[in-house]
Amino acid sequence: MTTPTIPWALPRVLRDRNAGFYFAGVVISGFGTSALWLVSGVWVKELTGSDGLAALCMLAMWAPTLAGPVLGTLADRARRKPLLIGVNLLLAALLPTLFAVDSADRVWLVFAVLFVYGAAGVVHDAAESALVASAVPTPLLGDFNGLRMTANEGMKLLAPLAGAGLYAAYGGGGVALLDAVTFVLATGLYAGLRVRESRPEPPAGGWREQTAEGARHLWTHPRLRPLVLAGGTTMLFAGLNGAMIYAVIDSLGHAPAYAGVPYAVQGAGSVAIGLLSGPALRRFGERRFAGYGIALTAVAAGLRAIPSDPVALACSAAAGAGLPCVLIAALTAVQRETPDALLGRTAATANTLVFAPNVIGLAAGSALVELLDARLVLPVLGVLWLASAVPLLQSAPRPSRTASRSPSDANPA
């Protein structure tokens, strides 16, 4: 049997009803999330005039990943479909409160909503990862995860520009309402998933022991540990890099709302790599695929110090293509190598180990951008980031032809 290629693998994935509904939900909710992510920073920047506070919007959204192992345990203790629906409805009800933000002294409400948004997202992602592993055949998980990444990142082609336009016309509250509507629509799609779930048996031991099982599985697994560690290092540097965005825009002579343009170009790069990820994972294996992506992103980060619009946009495209590689590789490996009963905790713990360093990077970057010239920080960051790819590219094993998850682990669709 020949290996599926892009024209065949993706239609095979989306032909499954559950996968199609889930993918549509990702596209819709991802549009609103991408719009809010950009606009929240622009909103805070215009209300306060502070680059540091604007960058802290991303920090507020990412900070709950620190509690990922605990929050992810919920996805192994409850039925995952109702959990997804409940989280979407919670966010739809929460977002309209941002209409109350009309001055600098109410900016705290933006941070509070983004923090709850991030916490709900941790639970949501853990439940999603487990459902995807049940709905999609194991050999096509890489293709589906790449397609999902394409959907999420592809929203940067449309959502930031649409969000910026909506913000200019109706303010931040209008963008929050748009995001709330997308969560309602996604709820309808998740409700249409045909998944037979029984109430899971409570995991053995106390809450602390249950939470620790995910971390233990990752740390003792020889294929998962290096990928998760590489992902965490990459996201640390990505946080530093992301905090420089408004300083880079200032150096180019543009207004803060111009941030929508490089985000859109970055989304184009992510769309391309998402479509190629399945074949690339089969050709190179997870470690080399991740290592090549890290190297490309590192070079792009260093070159952002050049005050040139064409160079800045090329770097955005390269970062968009490179950064998702390690994320796709790590998620696919976790789904393939983890038993279903443990998958919620393990996926959430992996997300914490990968994305929590991003919180540290954003916090450090928010301070650095106030103290140092971004043109000095970015080249140093690029060199350190490039060095982190070396361990993955040295003595990387050949791609695995088997997976530890058997078809019997999957719930019938």
Secondary structure, DSSP 8 states (H G I E B T S, - for coil): -----HHHHHHHHHTSHHHHHHHHHHHHHHHHHHHHHHHHHHHHHHHH--HHHHHHHHHHHHGGGGGHHHHHTHHHHS-HHHHHHHHHHHHHHHGGGGGG--SGGGHHHHHHHHHHHHHHHHHHHHHHHHHHHHHS-GGGHHHHHHHHHHHHHHGGGTHHHHHHHHHHHH-HHHHHHHHHHHHHHHHHHHHT-----------SS-HHHHHHHHHHHHHH-TTHHHHHHHHHHHHHHHHHHHHTHHHHHHHTT--GGGGHHHHHHHHHHHHHHHHHHHHHHHHHHHHHHHHHHHHHHHHHHHHTTS--HHHHHHHHHHHHHHHHHHHHHHHHHHHHHS-HHHHHHHHHHHHHHHHHHHHHHHHHHHHHHHHS-HHHHHHHHHHHHHHTTHHHHSS-----S--SS-GGGS---
